[in-house]
Amino acid sequence: MFHRGNRHGPPLLRRISGLLSHRLTAWQTVVITLLYLYTTRNFGKLVGLECPEPLASLYTRSYFRATWITTALDAGFWTAMNLRPKWLRDFASMVFSVYYLICAEQADEKVRKIRGGLTLQHLRVGWDKPTTPYLSFITRIMRPKLMRYPPRAIRIPRPRDSSYKESVDAWLYFDGPISSLKKHNKIVLDIPGGGFVAMDPRGHDDKLLAWAGRTGLPLLALNYKKAPEHPYPYALNECYDVYHTLVASRGRCIGLSGDSVPQIVISGDSAGANLAVGLTLMILQSGGTDTRRWHGEPSLPVPDGVVLVYPALDMNIGNWMTDEQMALIKDRRMRKTNRGVLRRKSDDYRKLTPDTPHASDEEDDRAPSPPGMTERTLTGEPIIASPSSNAPHTSAGHTIDSSAATKSPSAASAAQLAKPEPLRTRLAMSSMISYFNDRILTPEMMRAMIILYIGPYHRPDF
């Protein structure tokens, strides 16, 4: 048609084109055409008839734009995460991310589907993106020069009365030579976040480099062991043992002079802030004053400060139902009487989350232990987090006192890795967690990280 036909189109179009050419230039025609296309596509928005974006009031425009980028990165990295070898996976992750930056709707759909059936691998790939070669190179180029000296990897020994013997990995951020550390008697002990399952301190370089560079203080960032291989309370006990070693060695374990007990500020973000608060409570339980004795030594002094960045502190699991409903469900003799309430609650939740798998009521009644969520994290199967209204909540009598900490879990961990067991837990999320909307941390991710952190052998009362 274009090759053999008239260059000005069919007769009717030639007549229209001839009439318009006296009034419009080629440039005006192009602009009018583009304006027409934009108006027809966005007519509802222009006249105020478009359905409002549910998240529009929760974010500023710049932050919402940032979530568009993170969604594209998640979609790209999750698309390429099963490729081999590693160099191909890293390169393909960036290529797919660029594609999803352009095709934002496909990125949203991809991420939404994956979050409906999360696995441990998805969580780690999504949260460990900053340490991959290409993203790490880009961030190093864009990041201002905050420190003259690079971070140093070190190992902190356990205190002699600890139940664990393996030393704790950490990174020391200090803008100066090792020899100048002796002049300091202040330490920032940072516990990085990552949902208890991912991210080492190098994934938080922007924050840690800025703090160390601007304060001039030594900043010790812990690379604690992650769940589910090391579930609660392993990471919490690691943090406690590091604090104990810093006090007992008077800071010599990281290069301080040891002339006096250093002043310590504990910091943490997200899940790391949860561990920071738990660590502080453990210190208070140990005595928290210099006048009392603790295992034959002066008790641990309280930290000089605690800095919490978007801390994960409200794990309120029991507010899924009213107090009256909870009282009925906790009494197993009333289960049959209250069956109608339970089924109605379950039906309401199924209507709100139609794409989420749910355990049936009959299966719940047959289960020897109250079900709520099932997962096989070590085999890579999806973490199905199904809130169960009929899940009674009982206290496991948990305490964060170090004397009640579990012993070295090497044998237990080996058994878990050899034969992964399904996790049957009483967790039922509160309505606040189950129904909140967030483009960064979704309810599915919240449920998954809580399940993985608690582990199959703990039933704490939240």
MILUM-15751 format. One record per residue: z, x, y of N, C-alpha, C, CB in turn. Coordinates in steps of 0.1 Angstrom, whole numbers, plus 2048, in hexadecimal, padded with zeros to 3 digits. Each point is the difference from the previous one (the first is absolute). Glycine has a CB too. Layout:
N
ZXYZXYZXYZXY...
END
This chain:
462
8008087F48007F880C80080980D80C7EE7F37FD81C80D80180880C7F380A80081A7FF8007E18047F57F580A7FF7F37FA80480C80D7EF7F17E780B7F37FA8027FF7F480A7FC8067E88107F481B8007F58097FF80580F80D7F37EF7F380381A80080380E80D8068047F07ED80480F81E80480C8078048097F88097F38157FF8097E08078087F78088057F47F97F480881380A7F77DF8057F57F87F77F57FF8168078087EF7EE7F17F77F47FE7FC7F980D80C7FD7EA7EB7FA8167FB7FA80D80B7FA8087EA7FC7F581F7FC80580A7F980780980A8077FF7ED7F080581D80980980A8067F980880B80C8027EA7E78008147F980780B8007F880D7F180B7EE80D7E88108007F880C80E8008077EE7F17F581D80E80380D80080680380E8068087EF7EF7F481C80A80280D8057F980280E8038087E87F07F28187F980280D8077F980B7EB8017F381A7F380B8077F980B80D8078047F77EB7F781181B7FF80C8068047FE80E80680B7F47ED7EA8128107FE80E8057FE80080F7F58067EB8087EF81B7FF7FF80F80E7FF8067E97F57FE8218077FA80D7FE80680A80B7FB7FB7E880180381D7F380A8097FA7FA80D7FC80D7ED7F87FA81E80B7FC80D7FB8048027F180180A8187FB8017E28048037F280F8027FF7E980A7FC81C7FD80E80F8038018087F38017FB81680B8017E17FE8077F48017FF7F77F37FB8018197FA8007E17FE7F87F380A8067F57E87FB8068198127F980A8067F780E7FC8037F08137FC8147EE81080E7FD8048037F17FE7FF8128117F77E57F28037F27FE8017FD7F17F37FB81580580B7E38007FE7F180E8057FB7E78037FE81E80980680D8047FB80B7F78057F78178008087E580C80B7F68058007F37F97FE80B8167F67F17E67FF7F37F88068027F37EB7FA80C8128117ED8068037F380F8018007EB80C7FA81A7FB81180F8018018067F38037FD8178097FD7E17FF8067F38048007F67F47F88038177FE7FD7E18007F77F480A8057F67E77FB80481B8127FA8098057F680E7FE8057EF8117F88147F081480E7FF8058027F48098018187FF7F87DD7FE8017F480880F7FA8007E77FB7FC81F8057F880D7FA80080A8088087FB7F87E98048158168098098087FE7FE80F8008107ED7F37EF8177FD7FF80E8057F38077EC80E7FC8147E77FC8047F380680E7FD7FC7E87F87FF81F8107F980E7FE7FD8027F77F48058048187F17FA7E08027F77F48028087F37F27F080C80F81D7F58018087F380F7FF7FB7ED80F8088147F17EB80D8007FA80780D8047F97F27ED81480E81780680C80580380A7F480A7F38137F581A7F080380A7F680F8007FE7EC80E8078197F07ED80F7FF7FD80780D8057FB7F17ED7FF81B81280780C8037FE80480F7FE8077E87FA7F281F7FD80580E80C8018097EA7F57FD82080280180B80180980B80A7FB7FC7E980580181D7EF80A80A7FB7FD80E8048047F17ED7F08128177FB80E8037FA80180E7FD8047E780480781F7F880380C7F28037FB81480980D7E37F77FC7F28027FD7FE80E7FA7F87F081280F81A7F47FE80E7FB8068017F280180981780A7F17E68068017F37F87F87F681680380A7E47F27FA7F87F87F67F38087FD8097EB80A7F281D8007F58097FD80480B7F67F77FB81781580A7EA80580A7F78017FA7F280C80C8137F87E87EC8007FA7F27F27FE7FA8167F48077E180A8027F28007FB7FC80D7FA7FA7EF81280A81C7F47FD80D7FA8088037F47FC8088178117F57E88078027F47FB7F77F481480680F7E87EE7F57FA7F87F57F48067FA8097EB80B7EE81A7FE7F48067FB80380D7F87F47F78148168107F080480C7F88067FC7F280480D8168047E97EA8067FB7F37F47FC7F78167F980C7E17FF7F97F57FB7F87F880B7FB7FF7EB80D7FE81F7FC7F780B7FB8078097F67F68008168178037EC8078097F68027F87F380B80C8137F87E77EE8027F97F37F37FE7F98137F480A7E280B7FD7F37FF7F97FD80D7F87F87F081280B81B7F47FD80D7FA80A8067F77F280481381A7F67EB80B8077FA7FE8037F280F7F48107E98067E97FE8027F17F480A7FE8097EA7FB7F181B80F7F580A7FE80580E7FC7F37F38118068147E780380D7FC7F38098028117F87EF7F081481580C8088038077FE80D7F68117F18147F68138077FD80C7F880280C8158087F47E280380D7F980280C7F67F48038018197FC7FA7E17F97F77F58028087F48047F18087EE81B7F680D8097F580480380180F80A7FE7E97FA80E81C80480280E7F47FD8098118117F97E37F48037F47FE8087FC7F18007F88187FB8087E27FA7FC7F27FF80A7F78077F58047EA81880081780A7F88077FC7FF80F8128077EF7EA8048167FC80080F7F37F880280C8168037EB7EC7F47F37F98018027F08007F48147F58147E88018037F27FF8087FB80C8008027E780980681E8087FC80C7F77FE80C81480D7F77E27FB80B7F77FE80B7F87F37FE7FE8198037FE7E57F17F97F37FD8097F48037F380B7EE81A7F580E8097F58038047FF80E8088027E97F780981F8027FF80E7F67F880780A8168007EA7EA7FB7F57F88058007F27FB7F28158028117EA7F18007F37F980F7FC7FF7EA8047F381C7F781880E7FE8008047F47F78018098177F67ED7E88047F47F88008047F17F57F18118028177EB8008057F280D8087FD7E780080081D80880A80D8087FF80C7F77FE7F681280E80A7E37FA80C7F77FF8007F97F27FF7FC8197F58007E37FF7FA7F38048097F47EE7F180980D81C7F880480A7F680F8028007E980B80381D7F780880E8038018087F47FB7FC8108138007E47F18077F47FB8007FE7F17FA7F58167FB80E7E47FF7FF7F180980A7F97E87F780381881580280780B7FA80F7FD8027EE8118048167EB80780F7FD8028057F57F87FD8088177FA7EF7E48047F67F68038057F37F27F080C80A81C7F08038067F380380F8017F27EF7F581881481480380E8038058077F48067F98177F78147E88068097F680680C8087EF7FA7EE81980E80B80680C8067F58098068147FE7F07E18038097F68098057FA7FB80D7FA8067E98057ED8197FB7FB80C80980380C7F57EE7F381881180A80A80380B7FF80E80480F7EE7F77F181B7FF80080E8037F380580780F8037EC7E67F880F7F38038068007FB80F7F48007EA8117F48188007FB80D80980780A7FB7EA7F681181A8058098068097FF81080180F7ED7FB7EA8197FC7FF80E8007F380580780E8017EB7EB7F681B7F380380680180C80A7FA7E87FE81181980A80080B80B7FF80E7FA80D7F080E7F78117E580080E7FA7F38037F98197FE7FE7DD7F98027F38047FA7F98098097FF7EA7F47F881E8067FA80B8087F97FC80D7FD80C7EA7FA7EA8157F87FD80C8097F980B7EC7FD7F181C7FA80B8097FA80A80A80A8067FE7EA7F580781F80280980A8057F980980A80C8007EB7E78048137F98088097FD7F980D7F580B7EC8087E88137FD7F980D80D7FF8087EE7F37F581D80A80580D7FE80880480E8058077ED7F27F781E80780380D8067F880380C8078087E97ED7F48177F780280C8057F880C7EC8067F18177ED80C8047F780B80E8028057F07F07F681981680180E80180480280B80A8067F77E980180782280380B80980880B7F97FF7F081480181B7F280880C7FB80F7FD8037EC81080281C7ED7F480E7FC80280980C7FC7FA7E87FD8028207FA80880B7FB7F880C7FE80F7F07F57F781C80E7F980D7FD8018047F28058068178057F57E28028047F27FE7F47F68118128087E87F17ED7FE7F57F780D7FC7F87E88077FE8187ED7FD80C7FC7F78018097F47FD7E880880F8197F38038097F58067F87F48038148107F87EE7E48057F97F580C8087FB7E97F77F982280280480C8067FB8067F77F680580B8168057FA7E28077F97F680F8018037EE8047EF8197F081180E7FF8038087FF7F37FB7F581680E8147E78087FF7F380A7F48017FD8197FD8067E27F780A7F67FF80E8058017F07F37F281980581380E8058008058027F28057F48168058147E88048047F28067F47F88058178098017DF7FE8057F57F87F77F47FF8168078087DD7FB7FB7F67F58007FD7FD7F17F68078168067ED7E77FC7FC7F37F28057FD80E7EC8027EB8198087F28057FE80080F8037F67E980780081D7F27FF80F8017F380480780E8027EC7E87F68147F380380680180080F7F47F77EC80781481A80180180F7F77F68068058187FE7FD7E680F7F87F58077F68078098147F18007DF80A7FF7F58058088017FB80F7F28027EB80B80781E8007FC80E7F78088088187F97FE7E580380E7F880780A80880380C7EA7F67F781681680E80780480C7F680180C81280D7F27F07EB8177F880080D80980780A7F37EB7FA80982180A80780880B7F68088088158017F17EC7FD81C7F680780880680E8047F77EA80980981F7ED80580D8038018087F380D7F88147F58157ED8028087F380D7FD7F97F281280B80E7F17E880C7FE7F880C8078067F17FD7EC80D80E81A80B8088058087F980B7F48157FA8057E280E8067F980B8087F47FC7EE80980E8117F37E58077F57FB80F8028017ED7FB7F181781180E80F8038018067FC80D7FC8137F07FC7EB81A8067FD80D8037F18017F381280A8097E67EC8027F280180C7FB7F87E77FE80481F7F780180A7FA7F87FE7F08008108138067E47E97FC7FC7F28007F47FF7F78097FC8177F77F97E17F57FD7F67FC7F28018088127F07EB7EB80F7FC7F27FE7FB7FF7F27F97FE81880E7F97E07FD7FE7F27F87F37FF81580C7F87DE7F68067F67F48007FD7FC7F27F78088158097EB7E87FD7FA7F37F37F78038198007F77DB8058057F47F98037FF7F37F87F58168058037E18007FE7F37FA7F38017F780B7F48137F28017E67F57FF7F78037F67F57FA81880580D7DE7FE8027F57F68088057F47EC7F580881B8167F88088057F57F78067F58127F08057E080F7FD7F78047F57F680A8048037EA7F67FB8198177F680980480480780D7EF7F17F580881880F80080780D80B80B8007F87EC80B8048217F680980B80280180380F7FA8097E980E80081B80180380E7F38038088178087FB7E07FE7FE7F38048067F87F48048008157F38037DF8087F97F48048067FB80D7FC7FA7E980F80C81C8067FC80D80080C80A80F7F07F37E781880B7FF80C8098007FD80F7F480B7EE8057EA8168007FD80E80E7FF8067EA7F47FC81E8047FD80E7FE80580880D7FF7FE7E77F980281F7FC80980B7FD7FC80C8098037F87E87F080B8197FC80B8098047FE80E7ED8047F18127EF8148037FD80E80F8028027ED7EF80181B80B7F680F80280180480E8008037EA7F57F881E80180580E8007FB80880B7FF7FE7E87F47FF81D7FB80880B8077FD80D7EA8007F581A7F380D8057FC80D80F8038017EE7EF8028198107F380F80280080380F7FE8037E97F77F581E80280380E7FD80A8027F57FB8058178097EF7E280A8017F67F98017F28107F280E7F78147E87FB7FF7F28017F27FB8078187FC7EE7E47FE7FE7F27FB7FD8027F17F87F68168118057E27FF8017F17FB7F27FB8128127FE7E27ED7FD7FA7F47FB8018007F07F17FD8158157F97E58018007F27F47FB7F98197FE8037E38097F27F67FA7F78077FB7F47EE8118098197E47F88087FB7F57F77FA7F58137FB8107F28047E47F97FB7F57FD7F180280A8117F17EA7EB80B7FC7F28028017F87F47F08098118127EA7F18007F67F67F17FD7FC8167F58097E78067EB80A7FB7F680480B7F67F67EA8028048227FF80580A7F780F8048027E880980081C7F680D80E8038038057F48097FC8197FF8087DC7FA8057F480780E8028067F27F27F181280381680D80080680B8037F57F87F08128128197F180380680D7FC80F8018137F08027E38147F77FD80E8007FD80680E7F77FD7E88007FD81F7FC80580D80C80080A7E97F87FD81F7FD80280C80080880A80B7FD7FD7E780280581C7F180980B7FD7FA80D8048087F37ED7EB80F8137FA80C80580380280F7ED7FE7EF8127F881880380180F80F8038027EE7EF80581A80B7F380F80380180380E7FC8057E87FB7F581D7FA80280E7FC7FB80A80B7FE7F97E87F780481E7FB80980B80A80180B7E87FB7F981D7F980B80980080B80D8077FC7F77EA80880E8157EC80B8077FB7FE80F8008067EC7F27EE81880A7FD80E8007FF80680E7F47FD7EA8067FC81F80080480E80E8028067EA7F480381F8037FA80E80180580780C7F98007E78057FF8197ED80880A7F97FB80E8028037EF7EF7F08138137FB80D80380080480F7F27FE7EC8127F881C80080280F7F28038058188087FF7DE7F27FB7F38028047F980D7FB8067F38148018157E47FA80C7FC7F47FE7F681680B8037EA7E97F77F57FD7F67F37FF8078117F47F27EE80A81B7F37FF8077FF80C80A8007E77FD8098228047FF80C80880980080C7E98007F98207F680980A80180B80A80B7FD7FD7E880580B81C80580980B7FF80C7FD7F77F980781780B7EC7E880B7FC7F880E8038067F28057ED80E7FD82180D8028078087F38017F581380C8047E27F48077F38017F87F57F980B8088167FB7ED7E87F97F57FA7F67FA80A8147FB7F17DF80580C7F77FB80A8017F18037F08127F880C7EB8147FF7F28047F37FA7FA80E8048167F37F17E47F47FA7F97FD7F280580680E7EB7EE7F08187FB7F38047F77FC7F480180481A8017F07E17F87FB7F57F67F68068138027EF7E080080D7F57F78057F87FB7F47FF80C8167FB7E97EB7F77FB7F67F87F48058108077EF7E47F780B7F87F58047FD7F77F37F680E8138097E57EF7FD7F77F68098017F47E88008088128037EC8098027F480980C8027EE7F67F280D81481580980C80380C7FC8087EC80F7FF8127E780A80C7FC80880A7F87F77F17FF81580A7FA7E18097FA7F780880A7F87EF7ED7FD80B81E7FF80780B7FA80A80780A7EC8037F08107FE81C80980680A80C7F88027EC80980C8137E97F480C7F88028088017F37F47F080F8068107E58078017F480880D7FF7EF7F27F580A81981080780D80080C8008097EA80B7FC8157EF81080B7FF80980B7F87FA7F080181380E7F47E680A7F97FA8078087F57F47EB80580481D7F38068087F680980B8067EC7FC7F281080981A80980A80780D7FA8047EB80C8088147E77FD80C7F98058097FD7F47F37F68138078077E18087FE7F480780C7FB7F07EE7FA80A81E80980680D7FC80D8038087E98087F88197F281380B8028087FD80180F80A80C7ED7EB7FB8167FB80080D80880780B7F57EC7F981681B80380880780A80380E7FB80B7EA8077F981F80280280D7FC80E8037FB7F08078118197EE7EF80E8027FC8027FC7F18077FB8177F07FE7E38017FC7F27F980A7F78027E88078028187EC7FA8097F67F67F77F881580F8007E07F87FB7F67F97F87FC80A7F57F87F281380C80B7E17FD8097F480580E8037EC7F27FA82080F80C80580D8027FB80780D8038027E87F47F881F7FB80680C8027F680C7EF80D7F38107F88198017F780B7F57F57FF80981280F7FB7E17F47F67F67FE7F580180A8127F17F87E38098057F48028098027F980D7F28017EC80B80781F8017FA80D7F47F680280B8158097F87E18007F67F68027F58078098107ED7FF7E380E7FF7F58068088037FD80F7F07FD7ED80A80C81C8027FF80E7F77F48068068198017F07E37F77F87F58057F77FB7F48018098187FA7EB7EA7F77FB7F67F47F98088127FC7EE7E280980F7F47FB8077F87F87F68008138117FE7E07F17F87F87F77F47FB8068157F97F57DF8098057F37FC8057FB7F57F77FB81780A8037DD7FC7FC7F47F88078007F27EA7FE80D8238017F28078027F47FE7F37F681180F80C7EE7F47E87FF7F57F580F7FD7FC7E88077F881F7F181080E7FD7FD8027F27FB8068108117F17E67F38037F27FC7F97FD7F48037FA8188028097DC7FB7FC7F38067F37FB7FB8197FB8067DD80E8077F47FD7F97F87F58098008187FB8017DC7FA7F97F58057F27FD7FC8177F68117E780E8067F47FC7FD7F380881180F7F87E87F38137FD7F58097F47F87FD80C80D8117EF7F57E37F47F87FC8037F18007F98147F28137E880B8047F280080D7FE8087F57FD7E980F7F781980C7FD80880C8047F77F57ED80D8178147FA80C8037F88037F67F580980B8157F47E87EE8037F67F67F78027F48077F08127EC8127F07F78027F580480D7F97EE7F480C8168167FB80380D7F980D7FE7F77F680D8138137EB7F280C7FD7F87FD7F97F380D7FE8157E97F87EC7FC7F97F47F980A7F67FE7EB80D7FA81E7F87F88097F780980A7FA7EC7FC80E81E8097FA80980A7FA8087FB7F580180A8168027E97E98077F97F57F67FC7F68137F880F7ED8107E67F67FD7F58017F27FA7FF8197FC80D7E18058027F37FA7F97F58088168087F77E67FB8157F97F78097F18028008157FE80E7E680B7E97F28038017F77F37FD8058187F97FF7E17FC7F87F47FD8017F580B8048057E78087F981E8027F680B7F780480C8177FB7F87E881280B7F980480C7F18037FD8168098087E57F47EC7F28047FD7F67FA80A8078017E87FB7F381D7F67FB80980080780D8047EA7F680781B80F80080880C7F980D7FE8167F68077ED8107ED7F980D7FD7F17FF7FF8148067F47E77EF8057F27FE7FF7F97FE80D8047F77E98038018207FA7FD80D7FF80C80880A7E97FF8018208007FF80C8087F48097FB8197FF8037E68027F07F58087FA7F27FA80480F8067ED7F07ED8137F37FA8037FD80380F8047EE7EF80681181A7FE80380E7FB80E8028127F08067F48197F27FC80E8027F18027FA8188087FF7E57F27F67F38017FA7F57FB80A80A7FE7E97F97F781E7F67FB80A7FE80A80B8077E97FA80481E80A7FF80980B7F980D7FC8147F680A7ED80E7E97FA80C7FB7F87FD7F481380E8097E17EC7F97F97FC7F47FA80B7F87FA7EC80C8048207FA7F980B7FA80A8097F87EF7FF81181E7FE7F080A8097FA8047FA7F28098078177F78027DF8047FB7F380F7FC8007EE80E7F58167E880380E7FB8008047FE7F17FE7F581780E80E7E68057FC7F38037F17FF80A8177FE7F37E47F68037F17FF80E7FD7FE7EA7FE7F681A7F680D80E7FB7FF8048017F17FE7F18147F980C7E38048007F280380F7FC7F27EB7FB80681E80A80280E7FC80D8058067E78047FF81C7F780D80D80480680C7FB7F87F57FF81680A7F57E480B7FA7F88028087F37FC7EA80B7F881B7EF8018077F480580E8017EE7F27F881181481480380E80280E8037FD7ED8028108168087E980E8047FD80880480D7F98067E97FF80182080680380D7F87FA80A8098167F87FD7E68147F97F880A7F48088058157F48067DF8077F97F48078047FD7FE80F7F77FE7EA80280B81C7FB7FE80D7F48078028177FE8087E880F7F47F48088027FF8097F48027FF8197F18047E47FE8097F57F780B8058027ED7EF80081F80C7F880B8047FF80B7F58057FB8187F080B7E77FF80C7F87FA80B8087FD7F27EB80B81481D7FB80980A7FB80D7FB8107F680F7F680F7E67FC80D7FB7F27FF7F98188077FE7E47ED7FD7F37FE7FA7F67FC80A80B7FA7EB7F88048217F67FD80A7FD7F18017F78177FD8107E17FC7FD7F18008067FA80D8007FF7E77FA7F681E8047FB80D80F7FC8007E97F780381D80B80880E7FC8037FF7F18048088188067FB7DF7F17FF7F280380E7FC8067EE7FB7EE81280281E80D7FC8078007F180280281780B8047E27EC8007F180180F7FC8037EC7FE7F18167FE81C80E7FB8038037F37F77FE80981880E7F87E28047F57F780C7F98077F880C7EB8067E781880B7F980680B7FE7F67F07F480F80D80C7E480B7FD7F680680D7FB7F57EB7FA80A82080E80680C7FC80E8028057E980A7FF8217F57F880E80280580280E8058087EE7F180181381880380E80580F8037FD7EF7FD81381280E7E580E8047FD80280F8058007F07EC80C81381680380D80580180A7F580C7F68147EE8167EE80280A7F680B80A8047E87FE7FB8207FE80F80B8098047FC80D80580D7F47EF7E780D8187FB80D80480980680B7E97F97FA81881480680780780A7F880D8038177F67FA7E980E8127F980C80380A80C8017EF7F380C81D80C7EE80980B7FF7FA80A7F78147F18047EC81C8007F980A7F88078027F37FA80B8148137F27EA8078017F47FB7F67F581480880D7E57ED7F87FB7F77F67F18027FE8117F08077E981B7FF7F28027FE7FD8037F27FF8098177F47F47E57FC8027F37FE80F7FD7F47EA80080E81A7F47FF80E7FC7F18048008167FF7F37E880E8097F28058007F77F87F78098178047EC7E38027F97F67F87F48067F98077F08117F981D7EB7F58077FA7FC7F97F380681580B8047E87EC7FD7FA7F37FB7F280281180E7F57F67EA8147FC7F28037F28008068187F98037E58108067F38008067F58027F680A8088157F98027E27F68037F57FE7F47F78078188018047E17FC7FE7F47F87F87F58078168057F57EC7FA8187F97F68087F18038008157FB80E7E88127F47F28048017F97FE7F38068108128027F37E37F97FF7F37FD7F17FC80D8157F97FC7E280A7FF7F27FD8047F780B8048067E87F27F78218047F880C8047F27FC7F080D80E81B7EE7F78057F37FD7FC7F680B81380A7F27EA7EA80B7FE7F680B80D7FE8087EE7F47F281180A81B80B7FE8088037F18027FB81680C8107E67F08047F280280C8008097F87F97E980780282380A80180A8027F28067FA8188058127E78018047F38067FB7FF80F8147FF7F17E48098147FD80080E7F77F48048018198008037E180A7F97F580680080280F8057F07EE7EF81281980080480D8057F580A7ED8107FA8187F48118047F680A7F47FB80781680B8037EB7E98037F47FA8077FC80980B8077E97FA80281F80C7FC80980B7F680A7FB8167FC80B7EC8097E97F880B7FA7F37F97FA81480F7FC7EE7E67FD7F57FB7F97F57FA8088107FB7EF7F380081D7F67F98087FD80780E8087EB7F57FD82180D7FC80680C7F28067FE8188058067E07FC8057F38068007FF80D8077F77E97FF8048217FB7FE80D8067F48077FA8198018047E08058057F38077FC80380E7FA7F37F38118198127F180380E7FB8087FF7F480080981780C7F07E98097FF7F58017F17FC80D8158077EC7E77EE7FF7F37FB80C7FC7F77E780180281C7F27FC80A7FC7F77FE8067F28037EB80D7F08167EE7FE8057F380480F7FF7ED7F07FE81181880D80480D80080F8028017EB80680A81C7F17FD80E8008018067FD7F27FF7F88187FD7FE7E28057FD7F27FE80B7F77FC7E88047F881E7FC7FD80B7F780980C8027E87F87FF81A80C80D80880C80280F7FD7FD7F08088128157EC7F080E7FD7FC8018017F18037F18157F48097E48008007F180080E7FB7F57EA7FF80281E8067FF80E7FC80C8088037E77FE80381F80080980B80880480D7FC7F77F680281880C7F17E680C7FC7F87FF8057F28027EC80F7F28147EB7FF8047F28047F67F68048178087F97EB7EB8037F67F680E7FF7FB7E98047F982080580B80D8007FB80B7FC80A7F98117F08037EA81C80A7FC80A7FD7F28048028188088097E17FA7FF7F280580A7FE80C7F97F77E98048108228097FF80B8017F28077FC81980480F7E58028017F38087FD80380E8127F87F07E38028157FB80280D8077F780A7EA8077F7
END
